[in-house]
Amino acid sequence: MKTLTTIVLLFAAGFTTMAQDSNDKFSTLQIETSAVCDMCVATIEKGFAFEKGVKNASVNLDDNTVSVTYRKGKTDPDALRGALLKMGYAADGVLPDKKDYDNLHHCCKADLPFDDHGDH
């Protein structure tokens, strides 16, 4: 009986350690963005699904943020912000290239402060 109890305790301790190691490999980043509608949500979440190292992405339109859970070592916060910019959305106050912004569906175009020359 002692042997069985010891095996169960060792297994439980090992499982807890594996779960903790797995959680240590991931991080979550909050990015402020210019998303305005449900189509933005679908575009951003689908776009991040194809980004290397991204486990999950969700958009909150109430506070205009994207929450991205990613694997450390596979990507980093700058790359994730860059991916959002390439989708045509602002990322933490940085404007996307006008060309990327222009490719958005008309309902997704927030009123961003591009200058008169079409640059940011």
N, CA, C and O atoms as a Tinker XYZ file with bonds, in Angstrom:
   480  protein
     1  N      0.827000   -1.191000    0.000000    73     2
     2  CA     0.000000    0.000000    0.000000    64     1     3
     3  C      0.871000    1.255000    0.000000    63     2     4     5
     4  O      0.557000    2.233000   -0.679000    81     3
     5  N      1.981000    1.226000    0.772000    73     3     6
     6  CA     2.884000    2.363000    0.806000    64     5     7
     7  C      3.463000    2.627000   -0.577000    63     6     8     9
     8  O      3.618000    3.777000   -0.989000    81     7
     9  N      3.776000    1.565000   -1.279000    73     7    10
    10  CA     4.361000    1.696000   -2.609000    64     9    11
    11  C      3.373000    2.361000   -3.557000    63    10    12    13
    12  O      3.754000    3.241000   -4.330000    81    11
    13  N      2.130000    1.959000   -3.509000    73    11    14
    14  CA     1.103000    2.555000   -4.372000    64    13    15
    15  C      0.910000    4.025000   -4.034000    63    14    16    17
    16  O      0.794000    4.847000   -4.942000    81    15
    17  N      0.875000    4.376000   -2.771000    73    15    18
    18  CA     0.738000    5.774000   -2.347000    64    17    19
    19  C      1.928000    6.588000   -2.824000    63    18    20    21
    20  O      1.761000    7.709000   -3.306000    81    19
    21  N      3.114000    6.043000   -2.696000    73    19    22
    22  CA     4.325000    6.735000   -3.142000    64    21    23
    23  C      4.289000    6.965000   -4.646000    63    22    24    25
    24  O      4.634000    8.051000   -5.112000    81    23
    25  N      3.881000    5.969000   -5.403000    73    23    26
    26  CA     3.798000    6.092000   -6.866000    64    25    27
    27  C      2.781000    7.169000   -7.241000    63    26    28    29
    28  O      3.051000    7.991000   -8.117000    81    27
    29  N      1.633000    7.174000   -6.601000    73    27    30
    30  CA     0.603000    8.176000   -6.883000    64    29    31
    31  C      1.121000    9.573000   -6.571000    63    30    32    33
    32  O      0.918000   10.495000   -7.362000    81    31
    33  N      1.783000    9.745000   -5.440000    73    31    34
    34  CA     2.322000   11.055000   -5.062000    64    33    35
    35  C      3.402000   11.507000   -6.043000    63    34    36    37
    36  O      3.427000   12.679000   -6.419000    81    35
    37  N      4.274000   10.630000   -6.456000    73    35    38
    38  CA     5.324000   10.981000   -7.415000    64    37    39
    39  C      4.713000   11.357000   -8.768000    63    38    40    41
    40  O      5.145000   12.315000   -9.409000    81    39
    41  N      3.718000   10.604000   -9.185000    73    39    42
    42  CA     3.041000   10.901000  -10.442000    64    41    43
    43  C      2.376000   12.279000  -10.376000    63    42    44    45
    44  O      2.498000   13.075000  -11.308000    81    43
    45  N      1.683000   12.555000   -9.288000    73    43    46
    46  CA     1.005000   13.854000   -9.130000    64    45    47
    47  C      2.012000   14.989000   -9.107000    63    46    48    49
    48  O      1.773000   16.033000   -9.714000    81    47
    49  N      3.127000   14.809000   -8.424000    73    47    50
    50  CA     4.161000   15.852000   -8.372000    64    49    51
    51  C      4.761000   16.077000   -9.753000    63    50    52    53
    52  O      4.999000   17.219000  -10.145000    81    51
    53  N      5.005000   15.011000  -10.488000    73    51    54
    54  CA     5.549000   15.131000  -11.842000    64    53    55
    55  C      4.578000   15.805000  -12.776000    63    54    56    57
    56  O      4.981000   16.626000  -13.600000    81    55
    57  N      3.308000   15.477000  -12.666000    73    55    58
    58  CA     2.288000   16.097000  -13.516000    64    57    59
    59  C      2.193000   17.591000  -13.230000    63    58    60    61
    60  O      2.086000   18.392000  -14.159000    81    59
    61  N      2.231000   17.974000  -11.960000    73    59    62
    62  CA     2.182000   19.391000  -11.588000    64    61    63
    63  C      3.387000   20.127000  -12.157000    63    62    64    65
    64  O      3.245000   21.243000  -12.657000    81    63
    65  N      4.559000   19.529000  -12.092000    73    63    66
    66  CA     5.762000   20.150000  -12.626000    64    65    67
    67  C      5.654000   20.306000  -14.136000    63    66    68    69
    68  O      6.023000   21.351000  -14.671000    81    67
    69  N      5.155000   19.288000  -14.833000    73    67    70
    70  CA     4.995000   19.375000  -16.291000    64    69    71
    71  C      4.013000   20.475000  -16.653000    63    70    72    73
    72  O      4.254000   21.227000  -17.597000    81    71
    73  N      2.918000   20.583000  -15.928000    73    71    74
    74  CA     1.933000   21.625000  -16.207000    64    73    75
    75  C      2.533000   22.997000  -15.967000    63    74    76    77
    76  O      2.285000   23.929000  -16.733000    81    75
    77  N      3.317000   23.127000  -14.913000    73    75    78
    78  CA     3.947000   24.413000  -14.611000    64    77    79
    79  C      4.961000   24.762000  -15.697000    63    78    80    81
    80  O      5.014000   25.909000  -16.142000    81    79
    81  N      5.771000   23.787000  -16.131000    73    79    82
    82  CA     6.737000   24.031000  -17.208000    64    81    83
    83  C      6.027000   24.461000  -18.479000    63    82    84    85
    84  O      6.492000   25.362000  -19.177000    81    83
    85  N      4.913000   23.831000  -18.782000    73    83    86
    86  CA     4.149000   24.171000  -19.973000    64    85    87
    87  C      3.638000   25.606000  -19.901000    63    86    88    89
    88  O      3.693000   26.333000  -20.892000    81    87
    89  N      3.141000   26.019000  -18.735000    73    87    90
    90  CA     2.638000   27.379000  -18.564000    64    89    91
    91  C      3.759000   28.407000  -18.652000    63    90    92    93
    92  O      3.536000   29.529000  -19.105000    81    91
    93  N      4.971000   28.030000  -18.219000    73    91    94
    94  CA     6.103000   28.947000  -18.266000    64    93    95
    95  C      6.548000   29.225000  -19.695000    63    94    96    97
    96  O      7.255000   30.203000  -19.935000    81    95
    97  N      6.154000   28.393000  -20.641000    73    95    98
    98  CA     6.545000   28.562000  -22.035000    64    97    99
    99  C      5.661000   29.570000  -22.762000    63    98   100   101
   100  O      5.988000   30.006000  -23.866000    81    99
   101  N      4.546000   29.937000  -22.145000    73    99   102
   102  CA     3.599000   30.847000  -22.784000    64   101   103
   103  C      3.521000   32.170000  -22.040000    63   102   104   105
   104  O      3.740000   32.238000  -20.831000    81   103
   105  N      3.210000   33.199000  -22.775000    73   103   106
   106  CA     2.998000   34.518000  -22.196000    64   105   107
   107  C      1.794000   35.140000  -22.904000    63   106   108   109
   108  O      1.453000   34.744000  -24.019000    81   107
   109  N      1.161000   36.100000  -22.265000    73   107   110
   110  CA     0.023000   36.789000  -22.871000    64   109   111
   111  C      0.336000   38.272000  -22.977000    63   110   112   113
   112  O      0.802000   38.899000  -22.026000    81   111
   113  N      0.071000   38.811000  -24.142000    73   111   114
   114  CA     0.323000   40.221000  -24.439000    64   113   115
   115  C     -0.995000   40.918000  -24.723000    63   114   116   117
   116  O     -1.823000   40.409000  -25.479000    81   115
   117  N     -1.188000   42.077000  -24.119000    73   115   118
   118  CA    -2.346000   42.927000  -24.406000    64   117   119
   119  C     -1.882000   44.041000  -25.349000    63   118   120   121
   120  O     -0.929000   44.759000  -25.045000    81   119
   121  N     -2.554000   44.180000  -26.484000    73   119   122
   122  CA    -2.204000   45.213000  -27.455000    64   121   123
   123  C     -3.413000   46.116000  -27.651000    63   122   124   125
   124  O     -4.509000   45.639000  -27.946000    81   123
   125  N     -3.216000   47.416000  -27.489000    73   123   126
   126  CA    -4.282000   48.372000  -27.776000    64   125   127
   127  C     -4.365000   48.504000  -29.297000    63   126   128   129
   128  O     -3.344000   48.633000  -29.973000    81   127
   129  N     -5.588000   48.473000  -29.827000    73   127   130
   130  CA    -5.743000   48.479000  -31.277000    64   129   131
   131  C     -6.893000   49.359000  -31.725000    63   130   132   133
   132  O     -7.594000   49.958000  -30.909000    81   131
   133  N     -7.076000   49.428000  -33.042000    73   131   134
   134  CA    -8.106000   50.282000  -33.631000    64   133   135
   135  C     -9.300000   49.479000  -34.144000    63   134   136   137
   136  O    -10.063000   49.978000  -34.971000    81   135
   137  N     -9.473000   48.266000  -33.678000    73   135   138
   138  CA   -10.600000   47.425000  -34.102000    64   137   139
   139  C    -11.920000   48.078000  -33.712000    63   138   140   141
   140  O    -12.048000   48.626000  -32.617000    81   139
   141  N    -12.910000   48.019000  -34.616000    73   139   142
   142  CA   -14.174000   48.703000  -34.360000    64   141   143
   143  C    -15.422000   47.834000  -34.532000    63   142   144   145
   144  O    -16.501000   48.230000  -34.092000    81   143
   145  N    -15.303000   46.657000  -35.161000    73   143   146
   146  CA   -16.524000   45.897000  -35.452000    64   145   147
   147  C    -16.268000   44.390000  -35.392000    63   146   148   149
   148  O    -15.141000   43.942000  -35.183000    81   147
   149  N    -17.334000   43.629000  -35.577000    73   147   150
   150  CA   -17.217000   42.171000  -35.544000    64   149   151
   151  C    -16.342000   41.634000  -36.674000    63   150   152   153
   152  O    -15.690000   40.602000  -36.514000    81   151
   153  N    -16.322000   42.321000  -37.805000    73   151   154
   154  CA   -15.460000   41.883000  -38.896000    64   153   155
   155  C    -13.990000   42.067000  -38.503000    63   154   156   157
   156  O    -13.143000   41.252000  -38.868000    81   155
   157  N    -13.692000   43.126000  -37.767000    73   155   158
   158  CA   -12.333000   43.327000  -37.243000    64   157   159
   159  C    -11.948000   42.160000  -36.348000    63   158   160   161
   160  O    -10.838000   41.638000  -36.445000    81   159
   161  N    -12.863000   41.751000  -35.475000    73   159   162
   162  CA   -12.605000   40.638000  -34.566000    64   161   163
   163  C    -12.229000   39.400000  -35.372000    63   162   164   165
   164  O    -11.220000   38.754000  -35.089000    81   163
   165  N    -13.037000   39.070000  -36.374000    73   163   166
   166  CA   -12.779000   37.882000  -37.188000    64   165   167
   167  C    -11.455000   37.994000  -37.938000    63   166   168   169
   168  O    -10.692000   37.030000  -38.000000    81   167
   169  N    -11.180000   39.164000  -38.505000    73   167   170
   170  CA    -9.946000   39.374000  -39.268000    64   169   171
   171  C     -8.715000   39.219000  -38.379000    63   170   172   173
   172  O     -7.755000   38.545000  -38.753000    81   171
   173  N     -8.743000   39.837000  -37.217000    73   171   174
   174  CA    -7.588000   39.797000  -36.312000    64   173   175
   175  C     -7.383000   38.403000  -35.736000    63   174   176   177
   176  O     -6.262000   37.895000  -35.729000    81   175
   177  N     -8.450000   37.784000  -35.256000    73   175   178
   178  CA    -8.307000   36.459000  -34.660000    64   177   179
   179  C     -7.848000   35.438000  -35.697000    63   178   180   181
   180  O     -7.022000   34.577000  -35.394000    81   179
   181  N     -8.374000   35.527000  -36.913000    73   179   182
   182  CA    -7.946000   34.626000  -37.985000    64   181   183
   183  C     -6.497000   34.926000  -38.374000    63   182   184   185
   184  O     -5.712000   34.006000  -38.599000    81   183
   185  N     -6.146000   36.196000  -38.453000    73   183   186
   186  CA    -4.782000   36.573000  -38.804000    64   185   187
   187  C     -3.761000   36.041000  -37.815000    63   186   188   189
   188  O     -2.712000   35.534000  -38.214000    81   187
   189  N     -4.060000   36.154000  -36.531000    73   187   190
   190  CA    -3.130000   35.651000  -35.517000    64   189   191
   191  C     -3.071000   34.131000  -35.493000    63   190   192   193
   192  O     -2.068000   33.569000  -35.053000    81   191
   193  N     -4.112000   33.455000  -35.950000    73   191   194
   194  CA    -4.103000   31.992000  -35.992000    64   193   195
   195  C     -3.001000   31.483000  -36.920000    63   194   196   197
   196  O     -2.535000   30.354000  -36.768000    81   195
   197  N     -2.584000   32.305000  -37.874000    73   195   198
   198  CA    -1.541000   31.905000  -38.822000    64   197   199
   199  C     -0.152000   32.416000  -38.435000    63   198   200   201
   200  O      0.818000   32.169000  -39.150000    81   199
   201  N     -0.053000   33.119000  -37.317000    73   199   202
   202  CA     1.243000   33.628000  -36.870000    64   201   203
   203  C      1.990000   32.556000  -36.082000    63   202   204   205
   204  O      1.424000   31.917000  -35.195000    81   203
   205  N      3.251000   32.368000  -36.409000    73   203   206
   206  CA     4.094000   31.380000  -35.736000    64   205   207
   207  C      4.154000   31.671000  -34.236000    63   206   208   209
   208  O      4.418000   32.798000  -33.816000    81   207
   209  N      3.903000   30.632000  -33.441000    73   207   210
   210  CA     4.023000   30.742000  -31.991000    64   209   211
   211  C      2.776000   31.215000  -31.271000    63   210   212   213
   212  O      2.747000   31.214000  -30.040000    81   211
   213  N      1.742000   31.621000  -32.000000    73   211   214
   214  CA     0.528000   32.115000  -31.347000    64   213   215
   215  C     -0.372000   30.941000  -30.993000    63   214   216   217
   216  O     -0.725000   30.125000  -31.844000    81   215
   217  N     -0.733000   30.876000  -29.722000    73   215   218
   218  CA    -1.636000   29.828000  -29.232000    64   217   219
   219  C     -3.092000   30.278000  -29.352000    63   218   220   221
   220  O     -3.964000   29.492000  -29.723000    81   219
   221  N     -3.347000   31.558000  -29.031000    73   219   222
   222  CA    -4.724000   32.067000  -29.008000    64   221   223
   223  C     -4.693000   33.585000  -29.110000    63   222   224   225
   224  O     -3.767000   34.231000  -28.620000    81   223
   225  N     -5.706000   34.144000  -29.747000    73   223   226
   226  CA    -5.873000   35.598000  -29.800000    64   225   227
   227  C     -7.356000   35.903000  -29.680000    63   226   228   229
   228  O     -8.194000   35.228000  -30.279000    81   227
   229  N     -7.671000   36.928000  -28.898000    73   227   230
   230  CA    -9.069000   37.350000  -28.781000    64   229   231
   231  C     -9.121000   38.873000  -28.712000    63   230   232   233
   232  O     -8.266000   39.522000  -28.110000    81   231
   233  N    -10.146000   39.413000  -29.345000    73   231   234
   234  CA   -10.321000   40.860000  -29.431000    64   233   235
   235  C    -11.441000   41.278000  -28.494000    63   234   236   237
   236  O    -12.482000   40.624000  -28.433000    81   235
   237  N    -11.230000   42.371000  -27.761000    73   235   238
   238  CA   -12.250000   42.957000  -26.910000    64   237   239
   239  C    -12.573000   44.335000  -27.482000    63   238   240   241
   240  O    -11.781000   45.268000  -27.355000    81   239
   241  N    -13.738000   44.454000  -28.110000    73   239   242
   242  CA   -14.124000   45.730000  -28.721000    64   241   243
   243  C    -14.484000   46.789000  -27.689000    63   242   244   245
   244  O    -14.412000   47.982000  -27.982000    81   243
   245  N    -14.873000   46.371000  -26.479000    73   243   246
   246  CA   -15.238000   47.340000  -25.445000    64   245   247
   247  C    -14.053000   48.205000  -25.022000    63   246   248   249
   248  O    -14.208000   49.397000  -24.758000    81   247
   249  N    -12.871000   47.597000  -24.960000    73   247   250
   250  CA   -11.701000   48.393000  -24.568000    64   249   251
   251  C    -10.628000   48.446000  -25.672000    63   250   252   253
   252  O     -9.496000   48.868000  -25.436000    81   251
   253  N    -11.009000   48.013000  -26.866000    73   251   254
   254  CA   -10.124000   48.057000  -28.047000    64   253   255
   255  C     -8.762000   47.419000  -27.784000    63   254   256   257
   256  O     -7.717000   48.025000  -28.020000    81   255
   257  N     -8.798000   46.197000  -27.296000    73   255   258
   258  CA    -7.552000   45.474000  -27.073000    64   257   259
   259  C     -7.596000   44.101000  -27.733000    63   258   260   261
   260  O     -8.659000   43.524000  -27.961000    81   259
   261  N     -6.415000   43.609000  -28.025000    73   259   262
   262  CA    -6.235000   42.237000  -28.493000    64   261   263
   263  C     -5.382000   41.543000  -27.438000    63   262   264   265
   264  O     -4.332000   42.050000  -27.045000    81   263
   265  N     -5.832000   40.403000  -26.992000    73   263   266
   266  CA    -5.078000   39.592000  -26.043000    64   265   267
   267  C     -4.504000   38.415000  -26.824000    63   266   268   269
   268  O     -5.249000   37.617000  -27.393000    81   267
   269  N     -3.171000   38.309000  -26.850000    73   267   270
   270  CA    -2.506000   37.268000  -27.622000    64   269   271
   271  C     -1.678000   36.397000  -26.678000    63   270   272   273
   272  O     -0.783000   36.888000  -25.989000    81   271
   273  N     -1.985000   35.114000  -26.656000    73   271   274
   274  CA    -1.192000   34.154000  -25.901000    64   273   275
   275  C     -0.245000   33.493000  -26.887000    63   274   276   277
   276  O     -0.667000   32.957000  -27.912000    81   275
   277  N      1.045000   33.538000  -26.561000    73   275   278
   278  CA     2.047000   33.048000  -27.500000    64   277   279
   279  C      3.126000   32.249000  -26.788000    63   278   280   281
   280  O      3.314000   32.361000  -25.576000    81   279
   281  N      3.822000   31.448000  -27.563000    73   279   282
   282  CA     4.914000   30.638000  -27.033000    64   281   283
   283  C      6.200000   31.455000  -27.065000    63   282   284   285
   284  O      6.643000   31.923000  -28.113000    81   283
   285  N      6.785000   31.608000  -25.873000    73   283   286
   286  CA     8.059000   32.310000  -25.770000    64   285   287
   287  C      9.110000   31.549000  -26.574000    63   286   288   289
   288  O      9.124000   30.318000  -26.572000    81   287
   289  N      9.970000   32.262000  -27.247000    73   287   290
   290  CA    11.006000   31.638000  -28.056000    64   289   291
   291  C     10.591000   31.420000  -29.497000    63   290   292   293
   292  O     11.443000   31.268000  -30.373000    81   291
   293  N      9.288000   31.405000  -29.754000    73   291   294
   294  CA     8.783000   31.261000  -31.123000    64   293   295
   295  C      8.435000   32.618000  -31.727000    63   294   296   297
   296  O      8.524000   32.810000  -32.940000    81   295
   297  N      8.040000   33.548000  -30.878000    73   295   298
   298  CA     7.712000   34.904000  -31.306000    64   297   299
   299  C      7.904000   35.830000  -30.113000    63   298   300   301
   300  O      8.231000   35.378000  -29.016000    81   299
   301  N      7.700000   37.126000  -30.330000    73   299   302
   302  CA     7.876000   38.089000  -29.242000    64   301   303
   303  C      6.890000   39.237000  -29.421000    63   302   304   305
   304  O      6.255000   39.343000  -30.470000    81   303
   305  N      6.752000   40.095000  -28.416000    73   303   306
   306  CA     5.778000   41.187000  -28.487000    64   305   307
   307  C      5.944000   42.101000  -29.708000    63   306   308   309
   308  O      4.949000   42.522000  -30.297000    81   307
   309  N      7.179000   42.409000  -30.092000    73   307   310
   310  CA     7.378000   43.270000  -31.265000    64   309   311
   311  C      6.872000   42.613000  -32.542000    63   310   312   313
   312  O      6.260000   43.278000  -33.378000    81   311
   313  N      7.117000   41.330000  -32.701000    73   311   314
   314  CA     6.637000   40.607000  -33.884000    64   313   315
   315  C      5.108000   40.557000  -33.899000    63   314   316   317
   316  O      4.495000   40.665000  -34.961000    81   315
   317  N      4.495000   40.394000  -32.735000    73   315   318
   318  CA     3.034000   40.336000  -32.657000    64   317   319
   319  C      2.417000   41.698000  -32.984000    63   318   320   321
   320  O      1.407000   41.773000  -33.684000    81   319
   321  N      3.019000   42.761000  -32.482000    73   319   322
   322  CA     2.534000   44.101000  -32.837000    64   321   323
   323  C      2.699000   44.339000  -34.339000    63   322   324   325
   324  O      1.819000   44.910000  -34.984000    81   323
   325  N      3.824000   43.901000  -34.886000    73   323   326
   326  CA     4.076000   44.035000  -36.320000    64   325   327
   327  C      3.049000   43.283000  -37.155000    63   326   328   329
   328  O      2.616000   43.771000  -38.199000    81   327
   329  N      2.661000   42.106000  -36.701000    73   327   330
   330  CA     1.641000   41.322000  -37.403000    64   329   331
   331  C      0.309000   42.066000  -37.415000    63   330   332   333
   332  O     -0.389000   42.083000  -38.430000    81   331
   333  N     -0.040000   42.677000  -36.292000    73   331   334
   334  CA    -1.284000   43.440000  -36.206000    64   333   335
   335  C     -1.237000   44.652000  -37.144000    63   334   336   337
   336  O     -2.227000   44.974000  -37.801000    81   335
   337  N     -0.092000   45.311000  -37.198000    73   335   338
   338  CA     0.077000   46.454000  -38.107000    64   337   339
   339  C     -0.080000   46.005000  -39.560000    63   338   340   341
   340  O     -0.714000   46.703000  -40.351000    81   339
   341  N      0.491000   44.846000  -39.926000    73   339   342
   342  CA     0.380000   44.333000  -41.294000    64   341   343
   343  C     -1.066000   43.987000  -41.644000    63   342   344   345
   344  O     -1.443000   43.997000  -42.815000    81   343
   345  N     -1.873000   43.681000  -40.630000    73   343   346
   346  CA    -3.295000   43.412000  -40.868000    64   345   347
   347  C     -4.053000   44.705000  -41.167000    63   346   348   349
   348  O     -5.185000   44.659000  -41.646000    81   347
   349  N     -3.433000   45.868000  -40.885000    73   347   350
   350  CA    -4.057000   47.155000  -41.161000    64   349   351
   351  C     -4.569000   47.888000  -39.935000    63   350   352   353
   352  O     -5.217000   48.927000  -40.056000    81   351
   353  N     -4.284000   47.356000  -38.762000    73   351   354
   354  CA    -4.779000   47.950000  -37.514000    64   353   355
   355  C     -3.646000   48.618000  -36.743000    63   354   356   357
   356  O     -2.488000   48.213000  -36.845000    81   355
   357  N     -3.992000   49.645000  -35.972000    73   355   358
   358  CA    -3.020000   50.282000  -35.089000    64   357   359
   359  C     -2.646000   49.298000  -33.984000    63   358   360   361
   360  O     -3.437000   48.435000  -33.604000    81   359
   361  N     -1.415000   49.448000  -33.477000    73   359   362
   362  CA    -0.937000   48.578000  -32.400000    64   361   363
   363  C     -0.219000   49.429000  -31.367000    63   362   364   365
   364  O      0.863000   49.958000  -31.624000    81   363
   365  N     -0.830000   49.556000  -30.197000    73   363   366
   366  CA    -0.255000   50.339000  -29.094000    64   365   367
   367  C      0.153000   51.740000  -29.536000    63   366   368   369
   368  O      1.244000   52.209000  -29.213000    81   367
   369  N     -0.727000   52.400000  -30.273000    73   367   370
   370  CA    -0.506000   53.783000  -30.686000    64   369   371
   371  C      0.289000   53.953000  -31.967000    63   370   372   373
   372  O      0.394000   55.069000  -32.475000    81   371
   373  N      0.849000   52.885000  -32.500000    73   371   374
   374  CA     1.582000   52.955000  -33.766000    64   373   375
   375  C      0.594000   52.707000  -34.900000    63   374   376   377
   376  O     -0.177000   51.747000  -34.861000    81   375
   377  N      0.619000   53.575000  -35.907000    73   375   378
   378  CA    -0.296000   53.434000  -37.040000    64   377   379
   379  C      0.227000   52.424000  -38.050000    63   378   380   381
   380  O      1.437000   52.286000  -38.229000    81   379
   381  N     -0.686000   51.718000  -38.709000    73   379   382
   382  CA    -0.255000   50.800000  -39.763000    64   381   383
   383  C      0.167000   51.591000  -40.998000    63   382   384   385
   384  O     -0.109000   52.787000  -41.096000    81   383
   385  N      0.833000   50.930000  -41.935000    73   383   386
   386  CA     1.096000   51.571000  -43.221000    64   385   387
   387  C     -0.243000   51.863000  -43.868000    63   386   388   389
   388  O     -1.190000   51.086000  -43.745000    81   387
   389  N     -0.311000   52.969000  -44.543000    73   387   390
   390  CA    -1.563000   53.385000  -45.198000    64   389   391
   391  C     -2.044000   52.305000  -46.167000    63   390   392   393
   392  O     -3.245000   52.052000  -46.271000    81   391
   393  N     -1.116000   51.674000  -46.870000    73   391   394
   394  CA    -1.467000   50.620000  -47.832000    64   393   395
   395  C     -2.183000   49.466000  -47.127000    63   394   396   397
   396  O     -3.195000   48.971000  -47.623000    81   395
   397  N     -1.665000   49.039000  -45.976000    73   395   398
   398  CA    -2.299000   47.956000  -45.224000    64   397   399
   399  C     -3.672000   48.392000  -44.705000    63   398   400   401
   400  O     -4.634000   47.625000  -44.754000    81   399
   401  N     -3.752000   49.614000  -44.215000    73   399   402
   402  CA    -5.022000   50.172000  -43.736000    64   401   403
   403  C     -6.044000   50.223000  -44.869000    63   402   404   405
   404  O     -7.207000   49.871000  -44.672000    81   403
   405  N     -5.618000   50.659000  -46.051000    73   403   406
   406  CA    -6.524000   50.765000  -47.202000    64   405   407
   407  C     -7.073000   49.415000  -47.637000    63   406   408   409
   408  O     -8.129000   49.359000  -48.268000    81   407
   409  N     -6.380000   48.324000  -47.316000    73   407   410
   410  CA    -6.849000   46.984000  -47.678000    64   409   411
   411  C     -7.947000   46.462000  -46.760000    63   410   412   413
   412  O     -8.556000   45.432000  -47.050000    81   411
   413  N     -8.207000   47.157000  -45.660000    73   411   414
   414  CA    -9.278000   46.742000  -44.749000    64   413   415
   415  C    -10.639000   46.967000  -45.393000    63   414   416   417
   416  O    -10.809000   47.844000  -46.241000    81   415
   417  N    -11.593000   46.162000  -44.975000    73   415   418
   418  CA   -12.987000   46.373000  -45.389000    64   417   419
   419  C    -13.422000   47.739000  -44.873000    63   418   420   421
   420  O    -12.957000   48.181000  -43.823000    81   419
   421  N    -14.312000   48.412000  -45.603000    73   419   422
   422  CA   -14.699000   49.792000  -45.239000    64   421   423
   423  C    -15.251000   49.910000  -43.818000    63   422   424   425
   424  O    -15.064000   50.943000  -43.175000    81   423
   425  N    -15.921000   48.885000  -43.319000    73   423   426
   426  CA   -16.481000   48.986000  -41.964000    64   425   427
   427  C    -15.409000   48.878000  -40.889000    63   426   428   429
   428  O    -15.665000   49.214000  -39.732000    81   427
   429  N    -14.220000   48.420000  -41.244000    73   427   430
   430  CA   -13.132000   48.230000  -40.279000    64   429   431
   431  C    -12.200000   49.440000  -40.186000    63   430   432   433
   432  O    -11.259000   49.447000  -39.392000    81   431
   433  N    -12.463000   50.435000  -40.984000    73   431   434
   434  CA   -11.553000   51.579000  -41.033000    64   433   435
   435  C    -11.908000   52.602000  -39.957000    63   434   436   437
   436  O    -12.805000   53.429000  -40.123000    81   435
   437  N    -11.179000   52.518000  -38.859000    73   435   438
   438  CA   -11.319000   53.495000  -37.782000    64   437   439
   439  C    -10.769000   54.822000  -38.292000    63   438   440   441
   440  O    -10.004000   54.853000  -39.255000    81   439
   441  N    -11.152000   55.893000  -37.658000    73   439   442
   442  CA   -10.674000   57.221000  -38.051000    64   441   443
   443  C     -9.267000   57.409000  -37.493000    63   442   444   445
   444  O     -9.087000   57.922000  -36.389000    81   443
   445  N     -8.268000   56.985000  -38.277000    73   443   446
   446  CA    -6.875000   57.086000  -37.834000    64   445   447
   447  C     -6.258000   58.369000  -38.370000    63   446   448   449
   448  O     -6.587000   58.805000  -39.473000    81   447
   449  N     -5.374000   58.970000  -37.602000    73   447   450
   450  CA    -4.810000   60.285000  -37.960000    64   449   451
   451  C     -3.634000   60.219000  -38.950000    63   450   452   453
   452  O     -2.512000   60.599000  -38.613000    81   451
   453  N     -3.901000   59.735000  -40.170000    73   451   454
   454  CA    -2.866000   59.769000  -41.204000    64   453   455
   455  C     -2.687000   61.212000  -41.638000    63   454   456   457
   456  O     -3.642000   61.989000  -41.620000    81   455
   457  N     -1.458000   61.583000  -42.033000    73   455   458
   458  CA    -1.238000   62.971000  -42.463000    64   457   459
   459  C     -1.755000   63.188000  -43.894000    63   458   460   461
   460  O     -2.248000   62.248000  -44.517000    81   459
   461  N     -1.651000   64.380000  -44.403000    73   459   462
   462  CA    -2.195000   64.744000  -45.701000    64   461   463
   463  C     -1.517000   64.016000  -46.866000    63   462   464   465
   464  O     -2.077000   63.961000  -47.961000    81   463
   465  N     -0.350000   63.470000  -46.653000    73   463   466
   466  CA     0.375000   62.803000  -47.726000    64   465   467
   467  C      0.084000   61.296000  -47.764000    63   466   468   469
   468  O      0.672000   60.563000  -48.560000    81   467
   469  N     -0.824000   60.848000  -46.902000    73   467   470
   470  CA    -1.173000   59.438000  -46.872000    64   469   471
   471  C     -0.216000   58.604000  -46.046000    63   470   472   473
   472  O     -0.341000   57.380000  -46.001000    81   471
   473  N      0.737000   59.248000  -45.391000    73   471   474
   474  CA     1.692000   58.514000  -44.539000    64   473   475
   475  C      1.203000   58.597000  -43.100000    63   474   476   477
   476  O      0.175000   59.205000  -42.798000    81   475
   477  N      1.965000   57.973000  -42.239000    73   475   478
   478  CA     1.687000   58.101000  -40.799000    64   477   479
   479  C      2.865000   58.645000  -40.078000    63   478   480
   480  O      2.817000   58.821000  -38.861000    81   479
